[in-house]
Amino acid sequence: MFSRAPTKTVPPKAAYPEDGQPAGLPDVYLSPNASLEIEHCASYGNVEANNWNTGGFVGYLEKGKIRNSVSYGNVKSTVAGWEPKTGGFSGTNTEGNIQNCNAAGTVTGSHPTIAPGGFIGYDNNGTTAGCAFDKKKNPSLNDVGADSGTPGSNQIKAADTTSLLSNICGSYLGGHTLSKADRKEATHLTEGNIQYWVCANCGGYFSDASGANMITSLDVVIAKSAEHTADRTGWHSDADNHWNTCECGEKINQSGHSFTWVIDKEATSTEKGSKHEQCTVCNYAKTAVEIPPVKTGTEETKTSYKIIEGTESSYVLQSGNSLTIRVDAEFSKFAGIKVDGVQIGKDNYDVKSGSTIVTLKSSYLNTLTAGTHNLEMLWTDGSASTTFTIQASVNQNPDNKNQETATASNTQPATQTNTKQTTDKSPKTGDYNNPLVWAAWLIVSEIIIAGTVYYRKKKHL
C-alpha cells in the first residue's frame, strides 16, 4: 500500500478489543506510542473493510505522528450494524498528530445514520494541521465523521480536486514541477492564453514561476477577438498597396507603400551600380535602376566654352564659301572637331588663334547633305557646341529665292545643249513651271539670238 516505508514500521494488530467492541482486522493499526512518526509516505490502493476502524492511510492512530503523507485511494466501509469509524485518511485519531497530509479519494459508508468523515472518521482529542480532503468527490461529507468522542484541534480543509493535488505537490512531493507557457494572443477565430506555469505532477495552473499563486485553467484563456486579425501569411502586395489577410479571408490593414532606396551594387569610378526602391513595411521592391559611375575627385572639370561668332551659321552647297566660328577658348588647347558626333580630319578645316577661330572648308561642307548638323569643337579642358545648316544650291532647289541666278557671261551654248539633254532625259516635274525659271531662259535666248544677228551683220560689212 505504501510507496515508502515509515520512519518506524509497526506491524498491525489482529484485533483491538475495547469496551466490548467486536474484534476485527483494521486497515492499519498503530499502537499507542508517542514517539512513533511516519513522514513522506503515500497510500495508493483502495481500501474496503468490514471493521469499525477504516481509513485510506491508517485505520487507527493513537498518540503517533504522521507528516507530509497522502492517501490517493478510495475508502469504503461495509459495516452497517455497529458504529463504524471511517475516514478518507484515518479511521480513528486518538490523541494523534497529523500534519500536512491529504486524502484524495472518495469515502463511502454503509451505516444508515453514522456518516464517514472526509478526512477522519472518529476524533478523540486528536490534532490535525494543514490537512485537506477532496470536497468535489465527497460533497456531502464533513472533515470529521458524525460519531466522535472528545473533539480535538483540527485544521482540515475541504478542497477542490485541483487545489488538493497542488497541496500534495507541496507537502508530499516537495514542490511543483513547473513548465512555462508563453503568452499567445487571441485571433479572430482562435482563443489565446496569458503567460502561465503548469505543474507536471498535479496539473495545477499558476500565474507565477514560484507556484505561489494558483489559478484555474479558465483563468489563462484569452477570448477570441471580435475584430479581424492578421494570419501568419505575412504581407501581400501589388505595385501600389500592401495588406494582410484575416484567418477568415478578409483583407485588412491595406495602405500604400512607403518607399526607400536600397543599394544593390555600389557604383565605382569605372563601373555602374544599381539600386531599387523598397517598401519599408512589406519589402515590395520596384525594378532596379542604374547608378552612374562616381567621380573620384581626380577627374578634370570640363569647361563649356562660349562661341563669340558663327553660331547657327548656314552654307549653300557648291557656293565655294566657307563656314567660320570663333570661340572664346585658348588656341593652344585646341584638340579637334566633331560633326554629328564623328571626329573629322584636320584637312577639312583650318584653325588659328584669336581666341580660337575654326573655318570649315567648302570642300568638306559640299560632302554634307542639306539640313541641320551638330558641330562640337574640342579643347583638352572643355568644348563648345552649336549647329549649322547646309542649304541646297540653286540647281538643286530652284525655289530658293536667296540664291543668285546664272548670268549670261557664265552661260555657254554647250551648257544650254547639255542642260537640254539633261532635261530631256530627266522626268518632268512641277518645278519647271516656275515663272522665274522661264524668265531666265527667255533672257538667255534673246541674248543668244541678238549676238548671232550682230555677228552676221558684222561679217557681211
C-alpha positions as CSV (number, residue, x, y, z in Angstrom):
1,M,0.0,0.0,0.0
2,F,2.7,2.5,1.0
3,S,5.1,3.9,-1.5
4,R,7.7,4.5,1.1
5,A,8.4,2.8,4.5
6,P,7.7,4.9,7.5
7,T,10.4,6.0,9.9
8,K,9.3,3.3,12.3
9,T,7.4,0.3,11.0
10,V,4.7,-1.0,13.3
11,P,3.1,-4.3,12.4
12,P,-0.7,-4.2,12.6
13,K,-2.5,-5.9,15.4
14,A,-5.1,-8.6,14.7
15,A,-7.7,-7.0,17.0
16,Y,-8.2,-4.1,19.3
17,P,-11.0,-5.1,21.8
18,E,-12.3,-2.1,23.7
19,D,-15.5,-1.7,25.7
20,G,-16.9,-4.9,24.3
21,Q,-16.4,-3.9,20.7
22,P,-16.0,-6.9,18.4
23,A,-12.6,-7.9,17.2
24,G,-11.7,-7.4,13.6
25,L,-8.9,-6.5,11.1
26,P,-8.4,-2.8,10.8
27,D,-6.8,-1.3,7.7
28,V,-3.6,-0.3,9.7
29,Y,-3.3,-0.3,13.5
30,L,-0.7,1.9,15.1
31,S,-0.3,1.1,18.8
32,P,-0.2,3.9,21.4
33,N,3.3,5.3,21.1
34,A,4.0,9.0,21.3
35,S,7.5,8.6,19.7
36,L,6.1,6.9,16.6
37,E,6.5,9.0,13.4
38,I,5.6,8.5,9.8
39,E,6.7,11.0,7.2
40,H,6.5,11.4,3.4
41,C,4.6,8.3,2.7
42,A,1.8,7.6,0.2
43,S,-1.0,5.0,0.1
44,Y,-2.2,4.3,-3.5
45,G,-4.5,1.3,-3.0
46,N,-8.3,1.4,-2.5
47,V,-9.5,0.2,1.0
48,E,-12.7,-1.7,1.6
49,A,-13.2,-3.2,5.1
50,N,-15.9,-4.6,7.4
51,N,-14.1,-3.4,10.5
52,W,-15.2,-0.3,12.5
53,N,-11.8,1.5,12.0
54,T,-11.2,2.1,8.4
55,G,-9.0,4.8,6.8
56,G,-7.3,5.4,3.5
57,F,-3.9,5.7,5.2
58,V,-4.4,4.4,8.7
59,G,-7.3,2.6,10.4
60,Y,-6.4,3.5,14.0
61,L,-3.9,6.1,15.2
62,E,-3.1,6.7,18.9
63,K,-0.5,9.2,20.0
64,G,1.6,8.8,16.9
65,K,2.7,11.5,14.4
66,I,2.1,11.4,10.6
67,R,3.5,14.2,8.4
68,N,3.6,15.1,4.8
69,S,1.8,12.0,3.6
70,V,-1.1,11.3,1.3
71,S,-3.8,8.7,0.7
72,Y,-4.7,8.5,-3.1
73,G,-7.2,5.6,-3.0
74,N,-10.9,5.3,-2.3
75,V,-12.2,4.2,1.1
76,K,-15.3,2.1,1.7
77,S,-16.8,0.7,5.0
78,T,-19.3,-2.2,4.8
79,V,-20.1,-2.0,8.5
80,A,-23.9,-1.3,8.8
81,G,-24.8,-2.6,12.3
82,W,-22.1,-1.4,14.5
83,E,-20.6,2.1,14.9
84,P,-18.2,2.4,12.1
85,K,-15.3,4.9,12.2
86,T,-14.4,5.6,8.6
87,G,-12.3,8.4,7.2
88,G,-10.5,9.3,4.0
89,F,-7.1,9.4,5.8
90,S,-7.6,7.9,9.3
91,G,-10.5,5.9,10.7
92,T,-9.8,6.9,14.3
93,N,-7.4,9.5,15.7
94,T,-6.9,9.3,19.4
95,E,-4.6,11.9,20.6
96,G,-2.6,11.5,17.4
97,N,-0.9,14.4,15.5
98,I,-1.4,14.6,11.7
99,Q,0.2,17.5,9.8
100,N,0.3,18.5,6.1
101,C,-1.5,15.3,4.9
102,N,-4.1,14.9,2.3
103,A,-6.9,12.4,1.4
104,A,-7.6,12.4,-2.4
105,G,-10.1,9.5,-2.7
106,T,-13.8,9.0,-2.4
107,V,-15.1,8.0,1.0
108,T,-18.3,5.9,1.4
109,G,-20.0,4.2,4.3
110,S,-22.9,1.7,4.8
111,H,-24.3,2.7,8.1
112,P,-27.7,4.4,7.9
113,T,-27.0,7.1,10.5
114,I,-23.3,7.4,11.1
115,A,-21.7,9.2,8.2
116,P,-18.0,8.8,7.5
117,G,-15.6,11.7,7.6
118,G,-13.8,13.2,4.6
119,F,-10.5,13.0,6.4
120,I,-11.1,11.5,9.9
121,G,-13.9,9.0,10.9
122,Y,-13.7,9.4,14.7
123,D,-11.8,12.1,16.5
124,N,-10.9,11.5,20.1
125,N,-8.8,14.5,21.2
126,G,-6.6,14.3,18.2
127,T,-4.7,17.2,16.4
128,T,-4.6,18.0,12.7
129,A,-3.0,20.9,10.9
130,G,-2.6,21.8,7.2
131,C,-4.7,18.8,6.1
132,A,-7.3,18.5,3.4
133,F,-9.8,16.1,1.6
134,D,-11.4,16.2,-1.8
135,K,-14.7,18.1,-1.4
136,K,-15.6,17.6,-5.1
137,K,-15.5,13.8,-4.7
138,N,-17.2,14.0,-1.3
139,P,-19.7,16.8,-1.4
140,S,-21.9,15.6,1.4
141,L,-19.1,14.8,3.9
142,N,-17.6,16.9,6.7
143,D,-14.0,16.8,7.6
144,V,-14.7,14.5,10.7
145,G,-17.4,11.7,10.8
146,A,-20.7,12.1,12.6
147,D,-19.8,9.9,15.6
148,S,-16.8,11.3,17.6
149,G,-15.5,11.3,21.1
150,T,-13.8,14.3,22.7
151,P,-13.2,16.8,19.8
152,G,-9.6,17.7,19.3
153,S,-7.9,20.6,17.4
154,N,-8.5,20.1,13.7
155,Q,-7.5,22.2,10.7
156,I,-8.9,20.3,7.8
157,K,-9.8,22.0,4.5
158,A,-12.5,20.8,2.2
159,A,-10.6,21.5,-1.1
160,D,-11.5,21.1,-4.8
161,T,-9.5,18.4,-6.6
162,T,-7.0,20.8,-8.3
163,S,-6.2,22.6,-5.0
164,L,-5.9,19.2,-3.2
165,L,-3.4,17.9,-5.8
166,S,-1.5,21.1,-5.5
167,N,-1.3,20.6,-1.8
168,I,0.1,17.1,-2.4
169,C,2.8,18.6,-4.6
170,G,3.9,20.9,-1.9
171,S,3.6,18.7,1.1
172,Y,4.4,15.2,-0.2
173,L,6.4,15.7,-3.4
174,G,8.4,18.6,-2.1
175,G,7.2,21.2,-4.6
176,H,5.7,21.7,-8.0
177,T,7.4,20.7,-11.2
178,L,6.5,23.7,-13.3
179,S,6.8,24.5,-17.0
180,K,6.2,27.8,-18.6
181,A,3.5,28.6,-21.2
182,D,4.2,31.8,-23.1
183,R,1.5,34.3,-23.8
184,K,-0.4,33.7,-27.0
185,E,-2.7,36.4,-28.4
186,A,-6.2,35.5,-29.4
187,T,-7.2,35.8,-33.0
188,H,-10.5,36.3,-34.8
189,L,-11.0,32.5,-34.9
190,T,-9.0,31.1,-32.0
191,E,-8.6,31.7,-28.3
192,G,-5.3,32.8,-26.8
193,N,-3.8,32.5,-23.3
194,I,-1.9,34.5,-20.8
195,Q,1.5,33.6,-19.7
196,Y,1.3,30.9,-17.0
197,W,3.0,27.9,-15.5
198,V,1.6,24.4,-15.1
199,C,2.7,21.6,-12.8
200,A,3.6,18.3,-14.4
201,N,2.6,16.4,-11.2
202,C,-0.7,17.9,-10.1
203,G,-1.7,19.7,-13.3
204,G,-2.2,22.9,-11.4
205,Y,-2.1,26.3,-13.1
206,F,-0.1,29.2,-11.6
207,S,0.4,32.8,-12.6
208,D,3.9,32.9,-11.2
209,A,7.1,30.9,-11.6
210,S,7.3,30.0,-7.9
211,G,3.9,28.3,-7.9
212,A,2.6,30.5,-5.1
213,N,-0.5,31.9,-6.9
214,M,-2.7,29.1,-8.1
215,I,-5.3,29.8,-10.9
216,T,-7.7,27.8,-12.8
217,S,-7.5,26.6,-16.4
218,L,-10.2,29.1,-17.3
219,D,-8.2,32.0,-15.9
220,V,-5.5,31.5,-18.5
221,V,-7.8,31.8,-21.5
222,I,-8.0,34.9,-23.7
223,A,-11.3,35.1,-25.6
224,K,-11.4,35.2,-29.4
225,S,-11.1,38.7,-30.8
226,A,-14.2,40.3,-32.3
227,E,-12.0,42.2,-34.7
228,H,-10.3,40.7,-37.7
229,T,-6.7,39.7,-37.0
230,A,-3.9,39.0,-39.5
231,D,-3.0,35.4,-40.2
232,R,0.6,34.1,-40.4
233,T,1.0,34.6,-44.2
234,G,2.6,38.0,-43.7
235,W,2.2,40.9,-46.1
236,H,0.6,40.7,-49.5
237,S,1.2,43.4,-52.1
238,D,0.8,44.8,-55.6
239,A,2.5,47.8,-57.2
240,D,0.5,50.3,-55.2
241,N,-0.5,48.8,-51.8
242,H,0.2,46.2,-49.2
243,W,-2.2,44.3,-46.9
244,N,-2.8,41.4,-44.5
245,T,-5.4,38.7,-44.6
246,C,-7.5,37.5,-41.7
247,E,-7.9,33.9,-40.9
248,C,-11.4,34.2,-42.2
249,G,-10.1,35.5,-45.6
250,E,-10.9,39.2,-45.1
251,K,-8.4,41.7,-46.5
252,I,-7.2,44.1,-43.7
253,N,-4.6,46.7,-42.9
254,Q,-4.4,47.9,-46.5
255,S,-2.3,51.0,-47.2
256,G,0.0,52.5,-49.8
257,H,3.7,51.6,-49.9
258,S,6.4,53.7,-48.1
259,F,9.5,53.5,-50.3
260,T,13.1,54.0,-49.5
261,W,16.2,53.5,-51.8
262,V,18.2,50.3,-51.4
263,I,21.7,50.0,-53.0
264,D,22.1,46.7,-54.8
265,K,25.6,47.4,-56.1
266,E,27.8,50.4,-55.4
267,A,29.0,52.3,-58.4
268,T,32.7,52.9,-58.9
269,S,34.7,55.3,-61.0
270,T,34.8,52.7,-63.8
271,E,31.6,50.7,-63.3
272,K,27.9,51.5,-63.0
273,G,26.0,50.4,-59.9
274,S,22.3,49.7,-59.3
275,K,19.6,50.5,-56.8
276,H,15.9,49.9,-56.3
277,E,13.1,51.4,-54.2
278,Q,11.8,49.1,-51.5
279,C,8.8,49.4,-49.2
280,T,9.8,49.8,-45.5
281,V,6.7,47.9,-44.4
282,C,6.2,44.9,-46.7
283,N,9.5,44.9,-48.6
284,Y,7.9,45.2,-52.0
285,A,10.6,46.2,-54.5
286,K,10.5,48.2,-57.7
287,T,12.6,47.4,-60.7
288,A,16.3,48.3,-60.2
289,V,17.7,51.4,-61.9
290,E,21.3,52.3,-62.9
291,I,23.7,54.3,-60.8
292,P,26.2,56.2,-63.0
293,P,29.9,55.8,-62.3
294,V,31.0,58.1,-59.5
295,K,33.7,60.7,-59.7
296,T,36.8,60.1,-57.5
297,G,37.8,63.7,-57.3
298,T,40.8,63.2,-59.6
299,E,38.9,63.9,-62.9
300,E,39.4,67.2,-64.6
301,T,36.5,69.6,-64.7
302,K,35.5,70.2,-68.3
303,T,34.7,73.8,-69.4
304,S,31.8,74.7,-71.7
305,Y,33.3,77.4,-73.8
306,K,31.4,80.4,-75.3
307,I,31.0,80.9,-79.0
308,I,31.6,84.5,-79.9
309,E,30.8,84.4,-83.6
310,G,29.3,82.0,-86.0
311,T,26.5,80.2,-84.1
312,E,23.9,78.6,-86.2
313,S,25.6,79.5,-89.4
314,S,24.5,78.3,-92.9
315,Y,26.3,77.2,-96.0
316,V,24.9,76.9,-99.6
317,L,26.2,73.8,-101.3
318,Q,28.6,74.4,-104.2
319,S,28.8,78.1,-103.3
320,G,32.5,77.9,-102.7
321,N,32.2,79.7,-99.4
322,S,33.4,78.5,-96.0
323,L,31.9,78.5,-92.5
324,T,33.8,80.2,-89.7
325,I,33.2,80.1,-85.9
326,R,35.1,82.0,-83.3
327,V,35.3,80.6,-79.7
328,D,36.5,82.2,-76.5
329,A,39.0,79.4,-75.8
330,E,42.8,79.1,-75.6
331,F,44.2,78.2,-79.0
332,S,47.0,76.0,-77.6
333,K,44.5,73.6,-76.1
334,F,42.5,73.0,-79.3
335,A,42.0,69.2,-79.9
336,G,39.7,68.8,-82.9
337,I,36.2,68.9,-84.3
338,K,33.2,66.6,-84.3
339,V,30.4,66.9,-86.8
340,D,27.3,64.9,-85.9
341,G,29.3,63.1,-83.2
342,V,32.1,62.0,-85.6
343,Q,35.5,63.5,-85.4
344,I,36.7,64.8,-88.8
345,G,40.1,65.0,-90.3
346,K,42.3,68.1,-89.9
347,D,42.4,68.6,-93.7
348,N,38.7,69.5,-93.6
349,Y,39.2,72.7,-91.6
350,D,41.6,75.5,-90.7
351,V,42.2,76.7,-87.2
352,K,44.1,79.8,-85.9
353,S,44.4,81.8,-82.8
354,G,42.4,84.8,-81.7
355,S,40.9,83.4,-79.4
356,T,40.3,80.2,-81.4
357,I,39.0,80.6,-85.0
358,V,37.8,77.5,-86.8
359,T,36.9,77.5,-90.5
360,L,35.2,74.6,-92.2
361,K,36.4,74.2,-95.8
362,S,33.9,74.3,-98.6
363,S,35.4,71.0,-99.9
364,Y,34.2,69.3,-96.8
365,L,30.9,71.2,-96.5
366,N,30.0,70.1,-100.0
367,T,30.1,66.5,-98.9
368,L,27.3,67.0,-96.3
369,T,23.6,66.6,-97.0
370,A,21.2,69.5,-96.8
371,G,19.8,70.1,-93.4
372,T,20.9,70.9,-89.8
373,H,24.2,69.4,-88.5
374,N,25.7,69.3,-85.0
375,L,29.2,70.9,-84.5
376,E,31.3,70.3,-81.5
377,M,34.7,71.9,-81.1
378,L,37.1,70.2,-78.7
379,W,39.8,71.5,-76.3
380,T,41.8,69.5,-73.8
381,D,39.9,71.1,-71.0
382,G,36.4,71.7,-72.5
383,S,34.3,72.1,-75.6
384,A,31.8,74.3,-77.4
385,S,28.8,73.2,-79.4
386,T,26.4,74.7,-81.9
387,T,24.6,73.8,-85.1
388,F,24.9,74.8,-88.7
389,T,22.7,74.4,-91.8
390,I,23.5,73.1,-95.2
391,Q,21.3,74.6,-97.9
392,A,20.8,73.2,-101.4
393,S,22.3,75.1,-104.3
394,V,20.1,76.9,-106.9
395,N,20.2,74.0,-109.3
396,Q,19.2,71.6,-106.5
397,N,16.5,73.9,-105.2
398,P,15.0,76.3,-107.9
399,D,12.5,77.7,-105.3
400,N,15.3,79.2,-103.2
401,K,15.0,83.0,-103.8
402,N,18.1,83.8,-101.8
403,Q,20.4,82.1,-104.3
404,E,21.8,84.1,-107.3
405,T,20.8,83.1,-110.8
406,A,23.2,82.3,-113.5
407,T,24.4,85.2,-115.7
408,A,24.8,85.4,-119.4
409,S,28.6,85.6,-119.2
410,N,28.6,82.3,-117.4
411,T,26.2,80.6,-119.9
412,Q,27.6,78.9,-122.9
413,P,25.7,77.3,-125.8
414,A,27.2,74.0,-124.9
415,T,25.7,74.4,-121.4
416,Q,22.3,75.1,-123.0
417,T,22.6,72.0,-125.1
418,N,23.8,69.9,-122.1
419,T,21.1,71.3,-120.0
420,K,18.5,70.5,-122.6
421,Q,19.8,67.0,-122.9
422,T,19.7,66.5,-119.2
423,T,16.2,68.0,-119.2
424,D,15.1,65.6,-121.9
425,K,16.4,62.7,-120.0
426,S,15.0,63.8,-116.7
427,P,11.5,63.2,-115.6
428,K,9.3,66.3,-115.8
429,T,8.2,67.8,-112.5
430,G,6.2,70.8,-111.4
431,D,9.5,72.7,-110.7
432,Y,9.8,73.8,-114.4
433,N,6.6,75.7,-114.3
434,N,8.3,78.3,-112.0
435,P,8.0,81.7,-113.8
436,L,11.5,82.8,-112.7
437,V,13.0,79.8,-114.5
438,W,11.1,80.6,-117.7
439,A,12.1,84.3,-117.5
440,A,15.7,83.4,-117.1
441,W,15.6,81.1,-120.1
442,L,13.9,83.8,-122.2
443,I,16.6,86.3,-121.4
444,V,19.3,83.9,-122.3
445,S,17.6,83.0,-125.6
446,E,17.3,86.7,-126.6
447,I,20.9,87.4,-125.8
448,I,22.0,84.4,-127.9
449,I,19.8,85.5,-130.9
450,A,21.0,89.1,-130.6
451,G,24.6,88.0,-130.6
452,T,24.1,85.8,-133.6
453,V,22.5,88.6,-135.7
454,Y,25.2,91.1,-134.7
455,Y,27.9,88.6,-135.7
456,R,26.4,88.0,-139.1
457,K,25.9,91.7,-139.9
458,K,29.5,92.5,-139.0
459,K,30.7,89.6,-141.2
460,H,28.9,91.0,-144.3
461,L,30.2,94.5,-143.7
